[in-house]
């Protein structure tokens, strides 16, 4: 298996997370799994897939979050990381985060 890129992320409240890019095929599967039968993205499904495949430390579920803002920030940052949206400034990754090659 390939050595996929990782990123350390610190949320606005100071909690640390490690994101790992799971590979292009898995990102495609995450996108497919997050949609309902009408093709609309489900926040819950997308979050579950990101928590399962992208956020590798700490291992968490949606229910482990106690603050919706923290949950939303972390999921959005992880999704921006794997889809490359953070590189063009449209992601929500906060300054102070660092990538590991």
RAMOFEN-V912713 format. One record per backbone hydrogen bond with DSSP energy under -0.5 kcal/mol. NH is the residue of the N-H (numbers start at 0). CO is the residue of the C=O. If there is no record, write none. Layout:
nh=<NH,NH>
co=<CO,CO>
//
This chain:
nh=<3,5,6,7,8,10,10,13,16,17,18,18,19,20,26,27,28,29,30,31,32,33,34,35,38,41,42,45,46,47,48,49,50,51,52,53,54,55,55,56,63,64,70,71,72,73,74,75,76,77,78,79,80,81,82,83,83,84,85,86,87,88,89,90,96,97,99>
co=<1,99,18,97,16,8,14,10,8,56,6,16,53,4,22,23,24,25,26,27,28,29,31,39,35,33,40,41,42,43,44,45,46,47,48,49,49,17,53,17,60,61,66,67,68,69,70,71,72,73,74,75,76,77,78,79,80,79,79,83,84,85,84,84,93,7,5>
//
